[in-house]
Amino acid sequence: MDPVMRLLRMLLIIVIAFAGFFGFRWHTYVSNADSPYDEVGIALNSRMPQPIRKWGCDKLHATFGNVLPPYGCQAQGGDGRSWM
């Protein structure tokens, strides 16, 4: 097998592994969180594309009710107290 193809295959495997790990960690945060203020969960959620972030924020809002939204779930142009 060509060494370049081996390198590309290895890089692809690494990228898929990272995406799977961080995707699982994000999903665990939005669906099973003990608190909406988990630092790692907030960081992952705030970097998600807008439709995915909105879905995650909706799940957090349904779970935690009327607490202050974490970073990334605040309504644009709001006072920081409104969920997106």
MOPAC internal coordinates of N, CA, C and O (Angstrom, degrees):
PM7 1SCF
backbone

  N    0.0000 0     0.00 0     0.00 0    0    0    0
  C    1.4510 1     0.00 0     0.00 0    1    0    0
  C    1.5258 1   108.50 1     0.00 0    2    1    0
  O    1.2310 1   121.13 1   -39.07 1    3    2    1
  N    1.2869 1   115.45 1   140.93 1    3    2    1
  C    1.4591 1   122.94 1  -179.56 1    5    3    2
  C    1.5438 1   109.85 1   -63.22 1    6    5    3
  O    1.2310 1   119.53 1   -44.83 1    7    6    5
  N    1.3466 1   118.51 1   135.17 1    7    6    5
  C    1.4751 1   120.86 1  -179.55 1    9    7    6
  C    1.5304 1   113.11 1   -60.31 1   10    9    7
  O    1.2310 1   120.10 1   146.95 1   11   10    9
  N    1.3248 1   117.40 1   -33.05 1   11   10    9
  C    1.4646 1   119.98 1   178.97 1   13   11   10
  C    1.5323 1   109.99 1   -66.38 1   14   13   11
  O    1.2310 1   120.45 1   138.53 1   15   14   13
  N    1.3108 1   116.75 1   -41.47 1   15   14   13
  C    1.4685 1   120.48 1   178.75 1   17   15   14
  C    1.5268 1   111.11 1   -65.16 1   18   17   15
  O    1.2310 1   120.53 1   142.98 1   19   18   17
  N    1.3220 1   116.59 1   -37.02 1   19   18   17
  C    1.4662 1   120.19 1   177.46 1   21   19   18
  C    1.5195 1   110.44 1   -64.25 1   22   21   19
  O    1.2310 1   120.68 1   137.82 1   23   22   21
  N    1.3347 1   116.31 1   -42.18 1   23   22   21
  C    1.4593 1   120.82 1   178.15 1   25   23   22
  C    1.5253 1   110.92 1   -63.97 1   26   25   23
  O    1.2310 1   120.06 1   135.64 1   27   26   25
  N    1.3167 1   117.49 1   -44.36 1   27   26   25
  C    1.4666 1   121.05 1   178.81 1   29   27   26
  C    1.5261 1   111.21 1   -62.86 1   30   29   27
  O    1.2310 1   120.48 1   139.28 1   31   30   29
  N    1.3172 1   116.68 1   -40.72 1   31   30   29
  C    1.4617 1   119.99 1   178.37 1   33   31   30
  C    1.5269 1   110.58 1   -63.65 1   34   33   31
  O    1.2310 1   120.52 1   137.10 1   35   34   33
  N    1.3333 1   116.62 1   -42.90 1   35   34   33
  C    1.4574 1   120.68 1   179.56 1   37   35   34
  C    1.5290 1   110.70 1   -63.73 1   38   37   35
  O    1.2310 1   120.18 1   136.85 1   39   38   37
  N    1.3254 1   117.27 1   -43.15 1   39   38   37
  C    1.4671 1   120.74 1   178.35 1   41   39   38
  C    1.5259 1   111.27 1   -63.01 1   42   41   39
  O    1.2310 1   120.27 1   139.44 1   43   42   41
  N    1.3193 1   117.09 1   -40.56 1   43   42   41
  C    1.4561 1   121.05 1   177.96 1   45   43   42
  C    1.5246 1   111.06 1   -62.95 1   46   45   43
  O    1.2310 1   120.24 1   137.75 1   47   46   45
  N    1.3102 1   117.15 1   -42.25 1   47   46   45
  C    1.4617 1   121.25 1   178.05 1   49   47   46
  C    1.5259 1   110.60 1   -62.72 1   50   49   47
  O    1.2310 1   120.16 1   137.96 1   51   50   49
  N    1.3199 1   117.30 1   -42.04 1   51   50   49
  C    1.4628 1   121.21 1   179.27 1   53   51   50
  C    1.5265 1   110.99 1   -64.42 1   54   53   51
  O    1.2310 1   120.20 1   135.80 1   55   54   53
  N    1.3198 1   117.22 1   -44.20 1   55   54   53
  C    1.4671 1   121.12 1   179.66 1   57   55   54
  C    1.5248 1   110.54 1   -62.46 1   58   57   55
  O    1.2310 1   119.83 1   135.91 1   59   58   57
  N    1.3183 1   117.93 1   -44.09 1   59   58   57
  C    1.4661 1   121.52 1   179.23 1   61   59   58
  C    1.5296 1   110.59 1   -64.47 1   62   61   59
  O    1.2310 1   120.29 1   140.68 1   63   62   61
  N    1.3208 1   117.06 1   -39.32 1   63   62   61
  C    1.4665 1   120.49 1   178.84 1   65   63   62
  C    1.5240 1   111.38 1   -64.68 1   66   65   63
  O    1.2310 1   120.16 1   136.00 1   67   66   65
  N    1.3343 1   117.31 1   -44.00 1   67   66   65
  C    1.4597 1   120.41 1   177.82 1   69   67   66
  C    1.5228 1   111.14 1   -63.54 1   70   69   67
  O    1.2310 1   120.18 1   135.67 1   71   70   69
  N    1.3354 1   117.27 1   -44.33 1   71   70   69
  C    1.4632 1   120.81 1   179.34 1   73   71   70
  C    1.5248 1   110.55 1   -61.96 1   74   73   71
  O    1.2310 1   120.28 1   138.14 1   75   74   73
  N    1.3143 1   117.06 1   -41.86 1   75   74   73
  C    1.4614 1   120.53 1   178.14 1   77   75   74
  C    1.5161 1   112.30 1   -64.38 1   78   77   75
  O    1.2310 1   120.27 1   135.99 1   79   78   77
  N    1.3286 1   117.09 1   -44.01 1   79   78   77
  C    1.4630 1   121.01 1  -179.66 1   81   79   78
  C    1.5162 1   111.52 1   -63.87 1   82   81   79
  O    1.2310 1   120.42 1   128.97 1   83   82   81
  N    1.3416 1   116.81 1   -51.03 1   83   82   81
  C    1.4617 1   120.08 1  -177.17 1   85   83   82
  C    1.5268 1   111.50 1   -71.27 1   86   85   83
  O    1.2310 1   119.82 1   146.92 1   87   86   85
  N    1.3302 1   117.95 1   -33.08 1   87   86   85
  C    1.4609 1   120.77 1   175.17 1   89   87   86
  C    1.5227 1   111.42 1   -64.77 1   90   89   87
  O    1.2310 1   120.48 1   137.78 1   91   90   89
  N    1.3258 1   116.70 1   -42.22 1   91   90   89
  C    1.4601 1   120.78 1   177.28 1   93   91   90
  C    1.5214 1   110.46 1   -64.55 1   94   93   91
  O    1.2310 1   120.48 1   137.57 1   95   94   93
  N    1.3285 1   116.68 1   -42.43 1   95   94   93
  C    1.4744 1   120.65 1  -179.79 1   97   95   94
  C    1.5250 1   110.62 1   -63.27 1   98   97   95
  O    1.2310 1   120.38 1   138.04 1   99   98   97
  N    1.3363 1   116.87 1   -41.96 1   99   98   97
  C    1.4643 1   120.87 1   178.68 1  101   99   98
  C    1.5251 1   110.33 1   -64.21 1  102  101   99
  O    1.2310 1   120.29 1   133.84 1  103  102  101
  N    1.3480 1   117.05 1   -46.16 1  103  102  101
  C    1.4606 1   120.23 1  -178.49 1  105  103  102
  C    1.5264 1   110.70 1   -63.45 1  106  105  103
  O    1.2310 1   119.89 1   142.28 1  107  106  105
  N    1.3089 1   117.81 1   -37.72 1  107  106  105
  C    1.4587 1   121.11 1   176.65 1  109  107  106
  C    1.5270 1   110.62 1   -62.50 1  110  109  107
  O    1.2310 1   120.35 1   140.47 1  111  110  109
  N    1.3193 1   116.93 1   -39.53 1  111  110  109
  C    1.4654 1   121.19 1   178.65 1  113  111  110
  C    1.5200 1   111.36 1   -63.06 1  114  113  111
  O    1.2310 1   119.83 1   130.55 1  115  114  113
  N    1.3289 1   117.92 1   -49.45 1  115  114  113
  C    1.4669 1   119.10 1  -174.09 1  117  115  114
  C    1.5281 1   112.85 1   -77.48 1  118  117  115
  O    1.2310 1   119.57 1   158.50 1  119  118  117
  N    1.3269 1   118.42 1   -21.50 1  119  118  117
  C    1.4632 1   118.56 1  -176.22 1  121  119  118
  C    1.5240 1   114.45 1  -106.36 1  122  121  119
  O    1.2310 1   119.38 1   155.86 1  123  122  121
  N    1.3199 1   118.79 1   -24.14 1  123  122  121
  C    1.4660 1   120.65 1  -175.92 1  125  123  122
  C    1.5185 1   113.15 1  -131.60 1  126  125  123
  O    1.2310 1   119.76 1  -155.78 1  127  126  125
  N    1.2995 1   118.07 1    24.22 1  127  126  125
  C    1.4648 1   120.44 1  -172.95 1  129  127  126
  C    1.5285 1   111.41 1   -70.31 1  130  129  127
  O    1.2310 1   121.59 1   -34.97 1  131  130  129
  N    1.3255 1   114.57 1   145.03 1  131  130  129
  C    1.4566 1   120.65 1   172.42 1  133  131  130
  C    1.5203 1   110.11 1   -82.29 1  134  133  131
  O    1.2310 1   121.30 1   153.83 1  135  134  133
  N    1.3232 1   115.13 1   -26.17 1  135  134  133
  C    1.4596 1   121.72 1  -178.74 1  137  135  134
  C    1.5323 1   108.64 1  -147.74 1  138  137  135
  O    1.2310 1   119.85 1   -36.86 1  139  138  137
  N    1.3325 1   117.89 1   143.14 1  139  138  137
  C    1.4633 1   118.64 1   176.64 1  141  139  138
  C    1.5240 1   112.54 1   -76.13 1  142  141  139
  O    1.2310 1   120.20 1   177.44 1  143  142  141
  N    1.3204 1   117.23 1    -2.56 1  143  142  141
  C    1.4625 1   121.43 1  -175.22 1  145  143  142
  C    1.5210 1   113.81 1  -105.60 1  146  145  143
  O    1.2310 1   120.00 1  -154.81 1  147  146  145
  N    1.3336 1   117.60 1    25.19 1  147  146  145
  C    1.4584 1   122.65 1   175.06 1  149  147  146
  C    1.5269 1   108.75 1   -66.93 1  150  149  147
  O    1.2310 1   119.71 1   -57.68 1  151  150  149
  N    1.3259 1   118.15 1   122.32 1  151  150  149
  C    1.4625 1   122.15 1  -172.89 1  153  151  150
  C    1.5215 1   113.18 1   -60.58 1  154  153  151
  O    1.2310 1   120.09 1   135.44 1  155  154  153
  N    1.3229 1   117.44 1   -44.56 1  155  154  153
  C    1.4583 1   120.39 1  -179.16 1  157  155  154
  C    1.5236 1   110.03 1   -67.23 1  158  157  155
  O    1.2310 1   120.19 1   136.59 1  159  158  157
  N    1.3199 1   117.24 1   -43.41 1  159  158  157
  C    1.4582 1   121.13 1   178.11 1  161  159  158
  C    1.5146 1   112.52 1   -61.30 1  162  161  159
  O    1.2310 1   120.60 1   137.86 1  163  162  161
  N    1.3243 1   116.47 1   -42.14 1  163  162  161
  C    1.4665 1   120.30 1   177.94 1  165  163  162
  C    1.5182 1   110.41 1   -62.82 1  166  165  163
  O    1.2310 1   120.36 1   136.53 1  167  166  165
  N    1.3207 1   116.93 1   -43.47 1  167  166  165
  C    1.4714 1   120.26 1  -179.35 1  169  167  166
  C    1.5288 1   110.86 1   -63.01 1  170  169  167
  O    1.2310 1   120.32 1   135.77 1  171  170  169
  N    1.3248 1   116.99 1   -44.23 1  171  170  169
  C    1.4666 1   119.82 1   179.56 1  173  171  170
  C    1.5277 1   110.73 1   -66.41 1  174  173  171
  O    1.2310 1   120.24 1   134.91 1  175  174  173
  N    1.3310 1   117.14 1   -45.09 1  175  174  173
  C    1.4605 1   120.67 1  -177.60 1  177  175  174
  C    1.5245 1   111.80 1   -64.76 1  178  177  175
  O    1.2310 1   120.11 1   141.03 1  179  178  177
  N    1.3170 1   117.39 1   -38.97 1  179  178  177
  C    1.4677 1   119.80 1  -177.79 1  181  179  178
  C    1.5275 1   112.36 1   -70.01 1  182  181  179
  O    1.2310 1   119.83 1   164.14 1  183  182  181
  N    1.3312 1   117.92 1   -15.86 1  183  182  181
  C    1.4679 1   121.46 1   179.45 1  185  183  182
  C    1.5327 1   113.16 1  -100.00 1  186  185  183
  O    1.2310 1   120.40 1  -179.50 1  187  186  185
  N    1.3195 1   116.84 1     0.50 1  187  186  185
  C    1.4581 1   120.77 1   178.54 1  189  187  186
  C    1.5288 1   110.19 1   -75.69 1  190  189  187
  O    1.2310 1   120.15 1   -24.60 1  191  190  189
  N    1.3297 1   117.32 1   155.40 1  191  190  189
  C    1.4688 1   119.66 1   173.31 1  193  191  190
  C    1.5316 1   109.62 1   -60.11 1  194  193  191
  O    1.2310 1   120.33 1   -28.06 1  195  194  193
  N    1.3054 1   116.98 1   151.94 1  195  194  193
  C    1.4593 1   122.70 1  -172.02 1  197  195  194
  C    1.5349 1   114.17 1   -52.41 1  198  197  195
  O    1.2310 1   118.11 1   132.48 1  199  198  197
  N    1.3203 1   121.21 1   -47.52 1  199  198  197
  C    1.4813 1   118.48 1  -179.47 1  201  199  198
  C    1.5307 1   113.07 1   -63.35 1  202  201  199
  O    1.2310 1   120.07 1   142.44 1  203  202  201
  N    1.3185 1   117.47 1   -37.56 1  203  202  201
  C    1.4642 1   120.85 1   178.85 1  205  203  202
  C    1.5233 1   109.76 1   -70.98 1  206  205  203
  O    1.2310 1   120.48 1   138.23 1  207  206  205
  N    1.3366 1   116.68 1   -41.77 1  207  206  205
  C    1.4731 1   120.85 1   177.74 1  209  207  206
  C    1.5278 1   110.50 1   -61.52 1  210  209  207
  O    1.2310 1   120.14 1   139.33 1  211  210  209
  N    1.3274 1   117.33 1   -40.67 1  211  210  209
  C    1.4697 1   121.81 1   179.33 1  213  211  210
  C    1.5275 1   109.96 1   -62.08 1  214  213  211
  O    1.2310 1   120.30 1   135.98 1  215  214  213
  N    1.3347 1   117.04 1   -44.02 1  215  214  213
  C    1.4575 1   120.61 1   178.37 1  217  215  214
  C    1.5288 1   110.27 1   -60.99 1  218  217  215
  O    1.2310 1   120.53 1   134.61 1  219  218  217
  N    1.3402 1   116.59 1   -45.39 1  219  218  217
  C    1.4576 1   120.82 1   178.76 1  221  219  218
  C    1.5175 1   112.08 1   -62.20 1  222  221  219
  O    1.2310 1   120.47 1   137.75 1  223  222  221
  N    1.3250 1   116.71 1   -42.25 1  223  222  221
  C    1.4700 1   120.43 1   179.12 1  225  223  222
  C    1.5246 1   111.16 1   -65.98 1  226  225  223
  O    1.2310 1   120.23 1   142.00 1  227  226  225
  N    1.3235 1   117.17 1   -38.00 1  227  226  225
  C    1.4637 1   120.31 1   176.65 1  229  227  226
  C    1.5249 1   110.97 1   -62.45 1  230  229  227
  O    1.2310 1   120.11 1   139.27 1  231  230  229
  N    1.3406 1   117.39 1   -40.73 1  231  230  229
  C    1.4675 1   120.81 1   177.35 1  233  231  230
  C    1.5303 1   110.80 1   -64.37 1  234  233  231
  O    1.2310 1   120.57 1   136.98 1  235  234  233
  N    1.3355 1   116.52 1   -43.02 1  235  234  233
  C    1.4637 1   119.82 1   178.48 1  237  235  234
  C    1.5245 1   110.88 1   -63.84 1  238  237  235
  O    1.2310 1   120.37 1   137.45 1  239  238  237
  N    1.3254 1   116.90 1   -42.55 1  239  238  237
  C    1.4650 1   120.87 1  -179.76 1  241  239  238
  C    1.5215 1   110.72 1   -63.67 1  242  241  239
  O    1.2310 1   120.01 1   139.94 1  243  242  241
  N    1.3291 1   117.58 1   -40.06 1  243  242  241
  C    1.4623 1   120.76 1   178.11 1  245  243  242
  C    1.5282 1   111.15 1   -65.55 1  246  245  243
  O    1.2310 1   120.39 1   145.23 1  247  246  245
  N    1.3191 1   116.87 1   -34.77 1  247  246  245
  C    1.4682 1   120.85 1  -178.71 1  249  247  246
  C    1.5213 1   111.98 1   -76.61 1  250  249  247
  O    1.2310 1   120.23 1   137.76 1  251  250  249
  N    1.3325 1   117.17 1   -42.24 1  251  250  249
  C    1.4641 1   120.24 1  -170.62 1  253  251  250
  C    1.5216 1   114.40 1  -106.48 1  254  253  251
  O    1.2310 1   119.75 1   179.20 1  255  254  253
  N    1.3217 1   118.08 1    -0.80 1  255  254  253
  C    1.4621 1   120.46 1   173.91 1  257  255  254
  C    1.5091 1   113.72 1    67.78 1  258  257  255
  O    1.2310 1   121.15 1    49.21 1  259  258  257
  N    1.3030 1   115.40 1  -130.79 1  259  258  257
  C    1.4599 1   121.11 1  -169.83 1  261  259  258
  C    1.5219 1   114.38 1   -98.75 1  262  261  259
  O    1.2310 1   119.90 1  -142.47 1  263  262  261
  N    1.3305 1   117.80 1    37.53 1  263  262  261
  C    1.4644 1   119.92 1   172.00 1  265  263  262
  C    1.5244 1   108.34 1   -81.15 1  266  265  263
  O    1.2310 1   120.35 1   -12.58 1  267  266  265
  N    1.3150 1   116.94 1   167.42 1  267  266  265
  C    1.4624 1   119.88 1   177.36 1  269  267  266
  C    1.5216 1   109.70 1   -64.43 1  270  269  267
  O    1.2310 1   120.20 1   -42.25 1  271  270  269
  N    1.3239 1   117.23 1   137.75 1  271  270  269
  C    1.4718 1   119.09 1  -178.69 1  273  271  270
  C    1.5263 1   111.38 1   -70.91 1  274  273  271
  O    1.2310 1   119.96 1   -35.45 1  275  274  273
  N    1.3271 1   117.68 1   144.55 1  275  274  273
  C    1.4671 1   119.90 1   175.26 1  277  275  274
  C    1.5236 1   110.26 1   -71.72 1  278  277  275
  O    1.2310 1   121.08 1   -12.71 1  279  278  277
  N    1.3170 1   115.53 1   167.29 1  279  278  277
  C    1.4529 1   121.16 1   177.51 1  281  279  278
  C    1.5220 1   109.89 1   -55.90 1  282  281  279
  O    1.2310 1   120.51 1   -46.08 1  283  282  281
  N    1.3151 1   116.62 1   133.92 1  283  282  281
  C    1.4555 1   121.65 1  -178.95 1  285  283  282
  C    1.5134 1   112.72 1    97.31 1  286  285  283
  O    1.2310 1   120.05 1   164.77 1  287  286  285
  N    1.3211 1   117.51 1   -15.23 1  287  286  285
  C    1.4673 1   121.43 1   179.21 1  289  287  286
  C    1.5231 1   111.98 1  -112.19 1  290  289  287
  O    1.2310 1   120.27 1  -174.99 1  291  290  289
  N    1.3120 1   117.09 1     5.01 1  291  290  289
  C    1.4522 1   120.35 1  -179.90 1  293  291  290
  C    1.5273 1   110.15 1   -81.05 1  294  293  291
  O    1.2310 1   120.77 1   -35.10 1  295  294  293
  N    1.3148 1   116.13 1   144.90 1  295  294  293
  C    1.4629 1   121.13 1   178.68 1  297  295  294
  C    1.5276 1   109.29 1   -65.69 1  298  297  295
  O    1.2310 1   121.21 1   -38.55 1  299  298  297
  N    1.3294 1   115.30 1   141.45 1  299  298  297
  C    1.4658 1   120.63 1   178.35 1  301  299  298
  C    1.5241 1   109.60 1   -66.42 1  302  301  299
  O    1.2310 1   120.78 1   -46.71 1  303  302  301
  N    1.3211 1   116.12 1   133.29 1  303  302  301
  C    1.4514 1   121.11 1   177.28 1  305  303  302
  C    1.5183 1   113.77 1    72.36 1  306  305  303
  O    1.2310 1   120.38 1  -170.96 1  307  306  305
  N    1.3051 1   116.87 1     9.04 1  307  306  305
  C    1.4599 1   120.64 1  -179.35 1  309  307  306
  C    1.5205 1   111.37 1   -89.23 1  310  309  307
  O    1.2310 1   121.46 1    11.69 1  311  310  309
  N    1.2986 1   114.81 1  -168.31 1  311  310  309
  C    1.4605 1   121.10 1  -178.98 1  313  311  310
  C    1.5266 1   112.59 1   -93.71 1  314  313  311
  O    1.2310 1   119.90 1  -173.63 1  315  314  313
  N    1.3187 1   117.80 1     6.37 1  315  314  313
  C    1.4575 1   121.43 1  -178.41 1  317  315  314
  C    1.5069 1   113.31 1    86.63 1  318  317  315
  O    1.2310 1   120.54 1   179.41 1  319  318  317
  N    1.3302 1   116.58 1    -0.59 1  319  318  317
  C    1.4618 1   121.45 1  -179.61 1  321  319  318
  C    1.5227 1   112.16 1  -107.54 1  322  321  319
  O    1.2310 1   120.24 1   171.54 1  323  322  321
  N    1.3259 1   117.15 1    -8.46 1  323  322  321
  C    1.4610 1   121.22 1  -176.93 1  325  323  322
  C    1.5304 1   109.96 1  -101.82 1  326  325  323
  O    1.2310 1   121.05 1   -40.53 1  327  326  325
  N    1.3212 1   115.59 1   139.47 1  327  326  325
  C    1.4642 1   121.49 1   177.25 1  329  327  326
  C    1.5229 1   108.74 1   -79.31 1  330  329  327
  O    1.2310 1   120.27 1   -28.07 1  331  330  329
  N    1.3186 1   117.08 1   151.93 1  331  330  329
  C    1.4722 1   121.26 1   177.53 1  333  331  330
  C    1.5061 1   111.05 1   -70.29 1  334  333  331
  O    1.2310 1   120.10 1   180.00 1  335  334  333

